[in-house]
Amino acid sequence: MGLNVVAIVVYLGIVIIALTVHEFCHAWAGHMLGDVTAKHEGRLTLNPLAHIDPFSTLLLPVALILIGSPVVFGAAKPVPFNPYAVRYGKWGAALVAVAGPFSNLFMAIVVGTYLRFIPLSGLSAQILLQFVLINLAFFVFNMIPIPPLDGSRVLYAAVPPSVQDIMDQIERYGIIVIFAFLFIAYRFLSPFILSAVTGLAGLILGHPIMLQ
């Protein structure tokens, strides 16, 4: 689909679904592991209004698309959780973290399997394929073990306290770290990220996927 209003609306619709389920699964995992923070904050819901942020979920990706940025980034409001309240300590916190990106992987597998065995064509096929690719991109990107991305929680649980202290320092800068990564390191890592996304998509769909 070309760069037009319909394409942007479809893209945002997919992103909102992907981020809503992603954040809900963080909240659900934390709740199941004994932390009630997300529930008290009204985040244990699939209502997109509880999770989307007008700037980072909507305005930012649209602006990046309109200026022709090679990197299009969107994010929801982070789900609050108390790592000291969940069961299993650091590994419990890691489970809460990976619940989000693995929900994106699950959605990609479900929709991709549907496309694999019930072939579609035209606009519907393009939209569902985009759904698969966007969810896989969220999965791969969020599993990168750089704070504050979700994958860093798995690394955090496995490394010694000295490394954890460094990761804590990095995480304090939050969104600044993400922007620095996207616009500095991403061009070096993007071939690996794209390979991971297309490789997973090919496995799910049963045929190679080429991204322009």
Backbone as JSON, one array per atom type, in Angstrom:
{
  "sequence": "MGLNVVAIVVYLGIVIIALTVHEFCHAWAGHMLGDVTAKHEGRLTLNPLAHIDPFSTLLLPVALILIGSPVVFGAAKPVPFNPYAVRYGKWGAALVAVAGPFSNLFMAIVVGTYLRFIPLSGLSAQILLQFVLINLAFFVFNMIPIPPLDGSRVLYAAVPPSVQDIMDQIERYGIIVIFAFLFIAYRFLSPFILSAVTGLAGLILGHPIMLQ",
  "N": [[0.85, -1.2, 0.0], [0.51, 2.23, -0.75], [1.88, 5.38, 0.33], [-0.52, 6.87, 1.88], [-3.59, 8.27, 3.2], [-5.35, 6.19, 3.92], [-3.58, 4.0, 4.11], [-1.99, 4.85, 6.26], [-3.88, 4.98, 8.3], [-4.63, 2.27, 8.46], [-2.18, 1.18, 9.22], [-1.82, 2.42, 11.76], [-4.05, 1.38, 13.06], [-3.38, -1.35, 13.23], [-1.06, -1.15, 14.78], [-2.13, -0.1, 17.16], [-3.74, -2.25, 18.01], [-1.75, -4.22, 18.32], [-0.09, -3.06, 20.3], [-1.89, -2.68, 22.39], [-2.69, -5.32, 23.12], [-0.16, -6.27, 23.77], [0.6, -4.64, 26.02], [-1.52, -5.26, 27.75], [-0.96, -7.96, 28.23], [1.44, -7.78, 29.64], [0.37, -6.64, 31.99], [-1.45, -8.64, 32.75], [0.25, -10.86, 33.17], [1.81, -9.9, 35.3], [-0.21, -9.63, 37.21], [-1.05, -12.3, 37.5], [1.2, -13.3, 38.67], [1.14, -12.21, 41.14], [1.29, -9.44, 41.53], [-0.5, -6.53, 42.03], [-0.42, -4.03, 40.99], [-0.8, -3.1, 38.28], [-3.51, -3.68, 37.9], [-4.71, -1.99, 39.81], [-4.06, 0.4, 38.65], [-5.68, 0.48, 36.5], [-4.93, -0.91, 34.19], [-5.29, -3.53, 33.56], [-6.76, -4.48, 31.23], [-8.31, -4.76, 27.98], [-9.01, -2.5, 26.72], [-8.15, -0.11, 24.45], [-7.86, 2.61, 25.08], [-6.84, 2.73, 27.61], [-4.21, 2.2, 27.31], [-2.93, 3.42, 25.09], [-0.85, 6.14, 24.07], [-1.25, 9.48, 23.24], [0.84, 10.89, 21.95], [3.22, 9.14, 21.6], [2.08, 6.8, 20.58], [0.42, 7.56, 18.46], [0.83, 10.25, 17.2], [3.67, 10.4, 16.9], [4.55, 8.08, 15.26], [3.08, 8.7, 12.9], [4.14, 11.2, 12.19], [6.81, 10.45, 11.67], [6.42, 8.78, 9.48], [5.42, 10.63, 7.6], [7.58, 12.35, 7.21], [9.26, 10.71, 5.93], [10.98, 9.02, 7.33], [13.46, 6.49, 7.83], [13.12, 4.87, 9.95], [10.36, 3.87, 11.74], [8.63, 4.41, 14.59], [6.69, 3.4, 17.37], [4.98, 3.53, 20.49], [3.37, 2.38, 23.5], [1.84, 3.44, 26.63], [3.9, 2.56, 29.28], [3.26, -0.36, 31.24], [2.79, -0.23, 34.68], [4.59, -1.98, 37.21], [5.46, -3.83, 40.14], [8.48, -5.05, 40.8], [9.26, -6.31, 43.09], [7.04, -7.43, 44.11], [6.16, -9.55, 42.61], [6.03, -13.11, 42.21], [8.83, -15.4, 42.33], [10.92, -13.62, 42.11], [13.57, -12.02, 40.38], [13.32, -13.56, 38.1], [10.59, -13.82, 37.9], [9.94, -11.17, 37.31], [11.13, -11.1, 34.82], [9.47, -12.84, 33.41], [7.1, -11.34, 33.39], [7.96, -9.27, 31.75], [8.56, -10.53, 29.24], [6.09, -11.42, 28.51], [4.71, -9.51, 27.07], [6.08, -9.07, 24.41], [5.91, -11.75, 23.55], [3.21, -12.08, 23.26], [2.79, -10.64, 20.94], [4.21, -12.23, 19.14], [2.61, -14.51, 19.27], [0.17, -13.56, 18.2], [1.04, -13.0, 15.6], [1.65, -15.58, 14.73], [-0.87, -16.82, 14.79], [-2.45, -15.29, 12.92], [-0.75, -15.45, 10.71], [-0.7, -18.22, 10.25], [-3.33, -18.6, 9.52], [-3.32, -17.18, 7.08], [-1.59, -18.83, 5.72], [-2.92, -21.26, 5.3], [-5.39, -20.56, 4.41], [-5.5, -19.06, 1.75], [-5.49, -15.67, 0.74], [-6.25, -12.78, -1.27], [-5.5, -9.54, -2.71], [-6.54, -6.49, -1.03], [-7.24, -7.37, 1.58], [-5.46, -9.47, 2.07], [-3.04, -8.06, 2.04], [-3.34, -6.39, 4.27], [-3.55, -8.26, 6.39], [-1.07, -9.52, 6.13], [0.58, -7.37, 6.72], [-0.17, -7.04, 9.37], [0.93, -9.37, 10.49], [3.69, -8.91, 10.03], [4.18, -6.49, 11.42], [3.62, -7.23, 14.06], [5.57, -9.2, 14.41], [7.81, -7.6, 14.16], [7.56, -6.0, 16.45], [7.91, -8.03, 18.35], [10.58, -8.98, 17.84], [12.09, -6.6, 18.09], [11.51, -5.75, 20.74], [12.61, -7.8, 22.2], [15.29, -7.37, 22.19], [18.1, -7.16, 24.25], [18.43, -4.6, 25.65], [18.19, -2.11, 28.06], [15.42, 0.2, 28.17], [14.06, -2.01, 27.07], [12.0, -4.96, 26.74], [13.38, -7.41, 26.58], [15.65, -6.95, 28.05], [15.08, -7.52, 30.67], [15.23, -10.27, 30.92], [17.95, -10.7, 30.5], [18.82, -9.21, 32.69], [18.04, -10.78, 34.84], [19.86, -12.81, 34.7], [22.47, -11.91, 34.89], [25.39, -10.83, 36.88], [25.27, -8.82, 39.97], [26.86, -6.47, 39.57], [26.67, -5.92, 36.84], [23.94, -5.63, 36.69], [23.62, -3.23, 38.08], [24.7, -1.4, 36.25], [22.85, -1.7, 34.17], [20.58, -0.76, 35.46], [21.25, 1.94, 35.69], [21.26, 2.69, 32.98], [18.58, 2.25, 32.32], [17.23, 4.28, 33.61], [17.2, 6.41, 31.9], [15.38, 5.78, 30.03], [13.19, 6.55, 27.48], [14.99, 8.12, 26.09], [17.19, 6.47, 25.68], [16.03, 4.62, 23.96], [15.44, 6.21, 21.67], [18.05, 6.99, 21.0], [19.12, 4.52, 20.37], [17.48, 3.8, 18.18], [18.05, 5.73, 16.21], [20.77, 5.78, 15.98], [22.19, 3.28, 16.51], [20.49, 1.58, 15.19], [20.72, 1.42, 12.38], [22.92, -0.13, 12.04], [22.15, -2.51, 13.2], [19.8, -3.08, 11.93], [19.83, -4.81, 9.58], [20.03, -7.34, 10.78], [17.75, -7.38, 12.38], [15.72, -7.16, 10.45], [16.24, -9.51, 9.04], [15.6, -11.38, 11.0], [12.86, -10.85, 11.35], [11.79, -11.33, 8.74], [12.63, -13.96, 8.43], [11.23, -15.33, 10.48], [8.63, -14.74, 9.62], [8.62, -16.09, 7.18], [8.81, -18.75, 8.06], [6.38, -19.01, 9.4], [4.45, -18.41, 7.44], [5.1, -20.14, 5.43], [6.48, -19.61, 3.13], [9.08, -17.71, 1.47], [9.67, -14.29, 2.52], [9.96, -11.08, 1.26], [11.14, -7.94, 2.05], [10.89, -4.54, 1.13]],
  "CA": [[0.0, 0.0, 0.0], [1.31, 3.42, -0.85], [1.82, 6.34, 1.43], [-1.74, 7.66, 1.79], [-4.33, 8.32, 4.46], [-5.86, 4.85, 4.23], [-2.46, 3.17, 4.55], [-1.58, 5.29, 7.59], [-4.94, 4.56, 9.24], [-4.5, 0.82, 8.64], [-0.97, 0.96, 10.01], [-2.09, 2.81, 13.14], [-4.99, 0.42, 13.63], [-2.63, -2.55, 13.58], [-0.17, -0.8, 15.9], [-2.95, 0.03, 18.38], [-4.09, -3.6, 18.44], [-0.54, -4.91, 18.77], [0.38, -2.48, 21.56], [-2.89, -2.92, 23.43], [-2.54, -6.7, 23.6], [1.18, -6.33, 24.37], [0.57, -4.06, 27.36], [-2.44, -6.05, 28.56], [-0.29, -9.19, 28.64], [2.31, -7.39, 30.76], [-0.48, -6.46, 33.18], [-2.01, -9.94, 33.11], [1.32, -11.69, 33.72], [2.12, -9.38, 36.63], [-1.33, -9.97, 38.09], [-1.01, -13.74, 37.75], [2.36, -13.57, 39.52], [0.93, -11.67, 42.47], [1.41, -7.99, 41.61], [-1.8, -5.92, 41.71], [-0.19, -2.64, 40.59], [-1.44, -2.8, 37.0], [-4.96, -3.7, 38.09], [-5.08, -0.78, 40.52], [-3.85, 1.53, 37.73], [-6.63, 0.37, 35.39], [-4.25, -1.38, 32.99], [-5.62, -4.93, 33.31], [-7.9, -4.35, 30.32], [-8.02, -4.71, 26.56], [-9.47, -1.22, 26.2], [-6.97, 0.63, 23.96], [-7.75, 3.94, 25.7], [-6.06, 2.61, 28.83], [-2.82, 1.9, 27.01], [-2.29, 4.25, 24.07], [-0.39, 7.49, 24.4], [-1.51, 10.28, 22.04], [2.06, 11.27, 21.25], [4.11, 8.06, 21.17], [1.35, 5.77, 19.85], [-0.27, 8.08, 17.28], [1.46, 11.37, 16.52], [5.06, 10.13, 16.55], [4.72, 7.27, 14.03], [2.57, 9.42, 11.73], [5.13, 12.22, 11.83], [7.97, 9.77, 11.08], [6.01, 8.33, 8.14], [5.25, 11.79, 6.73], [8.88, 12.93, 6.88], [10.03, 9.7, 5.21], [12.01, 8.44, 8.18], [13.7, 5.06, 7.6], [12.71, 4.18, 11.17], [9.05, 4.27, 12.22], [8.59, 3.91, 15.96], [5.51, 3.71, 18.15], [5.0, 2.89, 21.81], [2.24, 2.64, 24.38], [2.23, 3.79, 27.99], [4.39, 1.35, 29.97], [2.46, -0.88, 32.34], [3.56, -0.22, 35.93], [4.57, -3.2, 38.02], [6.4, -3.84, 41.26], [9.29, -6.28, 40.66], [9.42, -6.96, 44.4], [5.76, -8.04, 44.49], [5.89, -10.75, 41.82], [6.68, -14.34, 42.64], [10.05, -15.85, 41.64], [11.95, -12.59, 42.09], [14.01, -11.46, 39.1], [12.78, -14.36, 36.99], [9.19, -13.44, 37.78], [9.94, -9.91, 36.57], [11.46, -11.42, 33.43], [8.25, -13.4, 32.82], [6.2, -10.21, 33.13], [8.5, -8.52, 30.62], [8.47, -11.22, 27.95], [4.69, -11.68, 28.17], [4.31, -8.55, 26.04], [6.52, -9.43, 23.06], [5.44, -13.07, 23.14], [1.83, -11.93, 22.78], [2.91, -10.22, 19.54], [4.59, -13.42, 18.38], [1.44, -15.39, 19.2], [-0.77, -12.99, 17.22], [1.61, -13.19, 14.27], [1.53, -17.0, 14.37], [-2.29, -17.12, 14.53], [-2.86, -14.68, 11.66], [0.08, -16.0, 9.65], [-1.17, -19.58, 9.96], [-4.58, -18.43, 8.75], [-2.95, -16.82, 5.71], [-0.89, -19.95, 5.1], [-3.81, -22.35, 4.92], [-6.57, -20.0, 3.74], [-4.9, -17.99, 0.95], [-6.31, -14.52, 0.37], [-5.61, -11.89, -2.24], [-5.98, -8.16, -2.66], [-6.31, -5.63, 0.14], [-7.33, -8.13, 2.82], [-4.2, -10.2, 2.24], [-2.01, -7.08, 2.36], [-3.55, -5.93, 5.65], [-3.2, -9.34, 7.31], [0.38, -9.69, 6.07], [1.15, -6.26, 7.48], [-0.41, -7.38, 10.77], [1.94, -10.36, 10.87], [5.03, -8.31, 10.03], [4.29, -5.5, 12.5], [3.71, -7.95, 15.33], [6.9, -9.82, 14.48], [8.78, -6.52, 14.41], [7.46, -5.69, 17.88], [8.51, -9.14, 19.09], [12.04, -9.0, 17.68], [12.68, -5.38, 18.64], [11.38, -5.7, 22.19], [13.44, -8.83, 22.83], [16.69, -6.92, 22.25], [18.39, -7.01, 25.69], [18.92, -3.26, 26.0], [17.18, -1.39, 28.86], [14.36, -0.45, 28.96], [13.31, -2.97, 26.28], [11.57, -6.12, 27.53], [14.41, -8.44, 26.61], [16.68, -6.64, 29.04], [14.7, -8.13, 31.95], [15.75, -11.63, 30.92], [19.38, -10.56, 30.73], [18.98, -8.68, 34.05], [17.88, -11.89, 35.8], [20.94, -13.78, 34.55], [23.8, -11.33, 35.06], [25.75, -10.52, 38.26], [24.82, -7.51, 40.46], [27.62, -5.36, 39.01], [26.08, -5.62, 35.54], [22.59, -5.13, 36.96], [23.74, -1.81, 38.44], [24.89, -0.65, 35.0], [21.58, -1.73, 33.46], [19.69, 0.16, 36.18], [21.62, 3.31, 35.31], [20.82, 2.92, 31.6], [17.12, 2.26, 32.27], [16.73, 5.55, 34.12], [17.07, 7.37, 30.8], [14.18, 5.36, 29.33], [12.89, 6.84, 26.08], [16.19, 8.68, 25.46], [17.98, 5.33, 25.23], [15.35, 4.05, 22.8], [15.67, 7.09, 20.52], [19.46, 6.89, 20.63], [19.3, 3.23, 19.7], [16.79, 3.79, 16.89], [18.61, 6.63, 15.21], [22.23, 5.62, 15.88], [22.6, 1.88, 16.39], [19.55, 0.78, 14.42], [21.14, 1.18, 11.0], [23.88, -1.22, 12.06], [21.47, -3.72, 13.6], [18.58, -3.31, 11.15], [19.86, -6.02, 8.74], [19.78, -8.52, 11.61], [16.34, -7.33, 12.79], [14.92, -7.48, 9.26], [16.42, -10.93, 8.76], [14.83, -12.13, 11.99], [11.43, -10.68, 11.06], [11.44, -12.04, 7.5], [12.84, -15.38, 8.65], [10.08, -15.82, 11.25], [7.46, -14.65, 8.76], [8.71, -17.17, 6.21], [8.49, -20.0, 8.74], [4.95, -19.04, 9.73], [3.64, -18.37, 6.22], [5.45, -21.26, 4.57], [7.18, -19.17, 1.91], [9.96, -16.57, 1.76], [9.11, -12.95, 2.53], [10.94, -10.06, 0.89], [10.74, -6.58, 2.42], [11.61, -3.51, 0.38]],
  "C": [[0.87, 1.24, 0.0], [1.14, 4.31, 0.35], [0.59, 7.23, 1.23], [-2.48, 7.54, 3.11], [-4.82, 6.95, 4.87], [-4.74, 3.96, 4.76], [-2.02, 3.55, 5.97], [-2.6, 4.86, 8.64], [-4.85, 3.06, 9.51], [-3.3, 0.51, 9.51], [-1.21, 1.28, 11.48], [-3.06, 1.85, 13.82], [-4.29, -0.86, 14.07], [-1.72, -2.29, 14.79], [-0.95, -0.71, 17.2], [-3.34, -1.35, 18.91], [-2.87, -4.3, 19.03], [-0.07, -4.38, 20.13], [-0.6, -2.72, 22.7], [-2.76, -4.32, 24.0], [-1.2, -6.88, 24.31], [1.15, -5.82, 25.81], [-0.38, -4.81, 28.29], [-1.75, -7.32, 29.08], [0.77, -8.93, 29.7], [1.5, -7.34, 32.05], [-1.0, -7.8, 33.67], [-0.95, -10.83, 33.75], [1.7, -11.22, 35.12], [1.04, -9.74, 37.63], [-1.31, -11.44, 38.46], [0.15, -14.11, 38.67], [2.29, -12.83, 40.85], [1.02, -10.17, 42.62], [0.11, -7.33, 41.16], [-1.65, -4.48, 41.21], [-0.94, -2.28, 39.31], [-2.95, -2.77, 37.13], [-5.42, -2.43, 38.78], [-4.95, 0.46, 39.64], [-4.78, 1.46, 36.52], [-6.04, -0.15, 34.1], [-4.54, -2.86, 32.69], [-6.88, -4.99, 32.44], [-7.42, -4.36, 28.89], [-8.57, -3.45, 25.91], [-8.26, -0.4, 25.75], [-6.78, 1.98, 24.65], [-6.93, 3.9, 26.98], [-4.57, 2.51, 28.55], [-2.16, 2.87, 26.03], [-1.91, 5.62, 24.62], [-0.56, 8.35, 23.15], [-0.26, 10.63, 21.25], [2.81, 10.06, 20.71], [3.4, 6.97, 20.39], [0.81, 6.29, 18.52], [0.55, 9.14, 16.54], [2.88, 11.06, 16.06], [5.2, 9.26, 15.32], [4.19, 7.95, 12.78], [3.57, 10.46, 11.26], [6.34, 11.58, 11.15], [7.65, 9.27, 9.67], [5.99, 9.52, 7.17], [6.59, 12.41, 6.32], [9.79, 11.93, 6.15], [11.14, 9.08, 6.01], [12.2, 6.96, 7.86], [13.29, 4.21, 8.8], [11.37, 4.74, 11.61], [8.84, 3.6, 13.57], [7.29, 4.33, 16.64], [5.56, 2.96, 19.47], [3.74, 3.24, 22.57], [2.76, 3.1, 25.74], [2.71, 2.52, 28.69], [3.46, 0.94, 31.1], [3.29, -0.87, 33.62], [3.49, -1.59, 36.61], [5.66, -3.11, 39.07], [7.22, -5.12, 41.2], [9.48, -7.02, 41.97], [8.15, -7.66, 44.84], [5.47, -9.33, 43.73], [6.62, -11.95, 42.41], [7.91, -14.64, 41.77], [11.08, -14.76, 41.42], [12.28, -12.05, 40.71], [13.47, -12.25, 37.92], [11.29, -14.12, 36.81], [9.05, -12.14, 37.01], [10.24, -10.14, 35.1], [10.24, -12.01, 32.71], [7.24, -12.31, 32.48], [6.66, -9.47, 31.87], [8.27, -9.22, 29.3], [7.04, -11.55, 27.57], [4.21, -10.74, 27.07], [4.76, -8.95, 24.65], [6.05, -10.81, 22.61], [3.97, -13.05, 22.75], [1.83, -11.49, 21.32], [3.3, -11.39, 18.66], [3.4, -14.34, 18.22], [0.43, -14.87, 18.17], [-0.27, -13.17, 15.8], [1.46, -14.63, 13.81], [0.08, -17.33, 14.01], [-2.71, -16.58, 13.17], [-2.05, -15.24, 10.49], [-0.32, -17.41, 9.27], [-2.47, -19.55, 9.17], [-4.26, -18.1, 7.3], [-2.31, -18.0, 4.97], [-1.87, -20.99, 4.56], [-5.12, -21.86, 4.28], [-6.08, -18.81, 2.92], [-5.91, -16.9, 0.59], [-5.56, -13.7, -0.66], [-6.15, -10.48, -2.05], [-5.69, -7.47, -1.35], [-6.33, -6.41, 1.45], [-6.04, -8.89, 3.1], [-3.08, -9.25, 2.64], [-2.12, -6.63, 3.82], [-3.14, -7.02, 6.64], [-1.7, -9.62, 7.3], [1.07, -8.59, 6.86], [0.97, -6.5, 8.99], [0.65, -8.35, 11.28], [3.31, -9.7, 11.02], [5.2, -7.3, 11.16], [4.4, -6.19, 13.84], [5.05, -8.65, 15.49], [7.98, -8.78, 14.75], [8.75, -6.1, 15.87], [8.13, -6.78, 18.72], [10.03, -9.07, 19.04], [12.67, -7.78, 18.34], [12.65, -5.38, 20.16], [12.2, -6.76, 22.91], [14.93, -8.48, 22.8], [17.02, -6.61, 23.71], [19.05, -5.69, 26.07], [17.85, -2.57, 26.84], [16.72, -0.14, 28.11], [13.53, -1.45, 28.16], [13.07, -4.24, 27.09], [12.64, -7.19, 27.65], [15.48, -8.2, 27.64], [16.37, -7.28, 30.39], [15.18, -9.57, 32.04], [17.25, -11.6, 31.19], [19.65, -10.13, 32.17], [18.93, -9.81, 35.07], [19.07, -12.83, 35.79], [22.32, -13.23, 34.87], [24.1, -11.02, 36.52], [25.32, -9.11, 38.67], [25.57, -6.32, 39.86], [27.06, -4.94, 37.65], [24.66, -5.09, 35.72], [22.61, -3.65, 37.32], [23.89, -0.94, 37.2], [23.58, -0.58, 34.23], [20.55, -0.82, 34.13], [19.97, 1.6, 35.81], [21.12, 3.64, 33.91], [19.3, 3.08, 31.56], [16.52, 3.56, 32.77], [16.49, 6.57, 33.01], [15.96, 6.98, 29.82], [14.12, 5.67, 27.85], [14.09, 7.44, 25.36], [17.07, 7.56, 24.92], [17.36, 4.73, 23.97], [15.59, 4.89, 21.54], [17.11, 7.01, 20.06], [19.72, 5.59, 19.89], [18.71, 3.25, 18.3], [17.54, 4.58, 15.83], [20.13, 6.55, 15.1], [22.6, 4.17, 15.6], [21.71, 1.09, 15.43], [20.06, 0.48, 13.01], [22.19, 0.08, 10.92], [23.21, -2.56, 12.38], [20.26, -4.06, 12.72], [18.67, -4.51, 10.22], [19.55, -7.28, 9.53], [18.31, -8.57, 12.05], [15.44, -7.71, 11.63], [15.03, -8.96, 8.9], [15.61, -11.79, 9.72], [13.34, -12.06, 11.7], [11.03, -11.47, 9.81], [11.63, -13.54, 7.65], [11.68, -16.0, 9.41], [8.82, -15.81, 10.39], [7.45, -15.78, 7.73], [8.36, -18.52, 6.82], [6.99, -20.13, 8.99], [4.1, -19.18, 8.47], [3.94, -19.52, 5.26], [6.08, -20.88, 3.27], [8.02, -17.94, 2.26], [9.24, -15.24, 1.67], [10.23, -11.96, 2.2], [10.36, -8.69, 1.26], [11.58, -5.59, 1.63], [12.19, -2.48, 1.35]]
}
